[in-house]
């Protein structure tokens, strides 16, 4: 029988890969328009760089959590820390997409 922690870890891993893919498209390919909150008056290079870097960080955190869950099992505090971190970083990407910090 398959350990539920491995199944859950695999799902989290796939989600992390999806986030990394979007972060790559936004950050490396310069597709800031993929972000829902992107304001077209903001320089696309600035928005792409910061949104993409934050999305890549989010993807790495999710993959790290997936590996941690597969190795050590589920712990509610680890999941809570991941969710709170992802919510904060998601809000940060919205700020970058709206042009906060842009001096142009």
Secondary structure, 3 states (H helix, E strand, C coil): CCCHHHHHHHHHHHHHHHHHHHHHHHHCCCCHHHCCCCCCCCCHHHHHHHHHHHHHHHHHHHHHHHHHHHHHCCCHHHHHHHHHHHHHHHHHHHHHHHCCCCCC
